[in-house]
Amino acid sequence: MRVLVVDEVGYTCYVHTRLLEELGYEVVCASSGFEALTILEQDSEIRIVFSELVMRELDGLDLFLKVQKQEHYTDDGQLEAPMFFVMTTLQPADKSQTRLVERLELAKKLGITGVIYKSRDREELKTVFSETLRTTLGELSEAAPIDICTPAETLCEVVKDIIEAKNLEAAEEFYNLIIAQSEYLEFFITSSQKRAELA
C-alpha cells in the first residue's frame, strides 16, 4: 500500500519514510503541504497520508481540508479521500501550547483519521506507526451482540409521548439530539467501511 509522508524537515521525513518502508509500505515523501497536494492530485493510489501538524505555509489541518476537496475517479466511480493522520511532538497531556492544542482538537473534530504522537526514540516511533496502522487497517472485530430492540422501543415511546403532549420545544430538542447521535453513527459506518476496503 502506498502512503504519503509530509514534513518540512528533510531528516524527519527521511526517518518516517524509512520506518514505514520497514513495515512494508511503499512511501512517497513531500516537503510541504503544497507539494503534497500536487502529489495527491497526480497519484490516486496513495491511500494514507501522514502529515506533520505544524508547517509554515500550509499546516496539517489546512492540508487535510484541501485533500477532502480533491476528486479522483476510477472506472468504478469516485474514490474516497485518503485516510489522514496528523503527526505532532505534542503529547496528549501537554496543554501548555494553547494554539497547537486547539488546532489538534479542531482537526479531530473535523474528521482526521487519527493522531501520531511522535517519539524521539526510533523503535518506539516505529511501534506507534505499526500499532496505529494495524488498528486502523485491521479487519473489523466481531463485536459481542448488542440489544438494539429495547432502546429502539424506548425511543419510539418517547417520540409518541412528545407528539401526544404536543410539546414543540421537547420535540425540537429531542430531534436535535437524534441528529447529533446519527452523525456519530454515520462517521463510524463510513470510517469502518473505508477500513474494510483497505484491509
C-alpha positions in Angstrom: 0.0 0.0 0.0 1.3 3.5 -0.9 1.4 6.2 1.8 2.5 9.8 1.7 4.6 11.4 4.4 4.5 15.2 4.7 7.1 17.1 6.7 9.1 20.3 6.1 12.2 18.9 7.9 14.1 16.7 5.5 15.7 14.4 8.0 12.4 13.8 9.8 10.7 13.0 6.6 13.5 10.5 5.8 13.3 8.8 9.2 9.5 8.4 8.9 9.8 7.1 5.4 12.4 4.5 6.4 10.3 3.3 9.4 7.2 2.9 7.2 9.2 1.1 4.5 10.5 -1.3 7.2 6.8 -2.0 8.0 6.2 -3.0 4.3 4.7 0.2 2.9 5.6 2.0 -0.3 6.3 5.6 0.7 6.2 8.9 -1.1 7.6 12.0 0.7 6.6 15.6 0.4 8.5 18.6 1.9 5.5 20.9 2.1 1.7 20.9 2.2 1.6 22.3 -1.3 3.9 19.6 -2.7 1.7 17.0 -1.0 -1.4 18.4 -2.8 0.4 18.2 -6.1 1.5 14.6 -5.5 -2.0 13.6 -4.3 -3.6 15.2 -7.4 -1.3 13.1 -9.6 -1.3 9.8 -7.7 -4.7 8.3 -6.8 -3.0 5.2 -5.4 -2.0 6.9 -2.2 -4.5 5.8 0.4 -2.9 7.1 3.6 -1.4 10.5 4.5 0.9 11.2 7.5 1.3 14.9 7.8 3.2 17.0 10.4 0.7 19.3 12.1 3.0 22.3 12.3 4.1 23.6 8.9 4.7 27.2 7.7 2.7 27.7 4.5 0.1 25.0 4.8 -0.2 23.2 8.1 -1.5 19.7 8.6 -5.1 20.7 9.3 -5.3 23.0 6.3 -3.8 20.3 4.2 -6.4 17.8 5.4 -9.2 20.2 4.5 -7.9 20.7 1.0 -7.3 17.0 0.4 -11.0 16.4 1.2 -11.9 18.6 -1.7 -9.8 16.7 -4.2 -11.6 14.4 -6.5 -10.3 11.1 -8.1 -12.2 8.7 -10.2 -11.8 5.2 -11.5 -14.0 3.1 -13.8 -16.0 2.1 -10.6 -16.7 5.7 -9.7 -15.3 8.3 -7.3 -12.6 7.3 -4.8 -12.8 8.2 -1.2 -10.2 10.7 0.1 -7.2 9.0 1.6 -7.0 8.3 5.3 -5.3 11.2 7.0 -3.2 11.2 10.2 -1.5 14.3 11.7 1.8 13.9 13.5 2.9 16.0 16.4 5.5 16.2 19.1 2.8 17.5 21.4 1.9 14.8 23.9 -1.7 14.1 24.9 -1.2 15.5 28.5 0.6 18.7 27.3 -1.8 21.7 27.5 0.9 24.4 27.6 0.9 25.1 23.8 -2.6 26.5 23.6 -2.8 27.3 19.9 -1.3 23.9 18.9 -3.7 22.1 21.2 -6.6 24.0 19.7 -5.5 23.1 16.1 -5.2 19.5 17.1 -8.6 19.3 18.7 -10.1 21.1 15.7 -8.5 18.5 13.4 -10.1 15.7 15.4 -13.5 17.3 15.3 -13.2 17.8 11.5 -12.6 14.1 10.9 -9.0 13.2 10.6 -8.4 9.5 10.9 -6.0 9.8 13.9 -3.0 11.4 15.6 0.6 10.1 15.7 2.2 11.4 18.9 5.9 11.4 17.9 8.7 10.0 20.0 12.4 10.7 19.6 13.1 7.0 20.2 13.2 5.3 16.7 11.9 1.9 17.8 9.2 3.5 19.9 8.1 5.6 17.0 8.1 2.5 14.7 5.9 0.8 17.2 3.5 3.7 17.2 3.2 3.6 13.4 2.8 -0.2 13.4 0.1 -0.3 16.1 -1.8 2.7 14.6 -1.9 1.1 11.1 -2.8 -2.3 12.4 -5.6 -0.8 14.4 -6.8 1.3 11.5 -6.5 -1.2 8.7 -7.2 -4.3 10.7 -10.4 -6.3 9.9 -13.4 -5.2 11.9 -13.6 -7.2 15.1 -16.6 -9.4 15.7 -18.2 -7.4 18.4 -20.5 -9.0 21.0 -24.2 -8.8 20.1 -25.9 -5.6 21.3 -29.6 -5.4 22.2 -30.9 -2.5 20.0 -34.5 -3.6 20.1 -35.1 -2.4 23.7 -33.7 1.1 23.3 -35.4 1.4 19.9 -38.8 0.6 21.6 -38.0 3.2 24.2 -37.1 5.8 21.5 -40.5 5.2 19.8 -42.3 5.6 23.1 -40.6 8.9 23.8 -41.5 10.2 20.3 -45.1 9.1 20.8 -45.3 10.8 24.2 -43.8 14.1 22.8 -46.3 14.1 19.9 -49.3 13.3 22.1 -48.3 16.0 24.5 -47.9 18.4 21.6 -44.7 19.7 23.2 -42.9 21.5 20.4 -39.9 22.6 22.5 -39.3 19.0 23.6 -39.7 17.8 20.0 -37.1 20.1 18.7 -34.6 19.3 21.5 -35.1 15.6 21.1 -34.8 15.8 17.3 -31.5 17.7 17.5 -30.3 15.1 19.9 -31.1 12.3 17.5 -29.5 14.1 14.6 -26.3 14.6 16.6 -26.1 10.9 17.5 -26.9 10.0 13.9 -23.8 11.9 12.8 -21.7 9.9 15.1 -23.1 6.7 13.7 -22.7 7.9 10.1 -19.0 8.7 10.8 -18.5 5.2 12.4 -20.1 3.5 9.4 -18.2 5.4 6.8 -14.8 5.0 8.5 -15.5 1.3 9.2 -16.3 0.7 5.5 -13.2 2.5 4.5 -11.0 0.4 6.8 -12.7 -2.8 5.4 -11.9 -1.7 1.8 -8.2 -1.0 2.7 -7.7 -4.1 4.8 
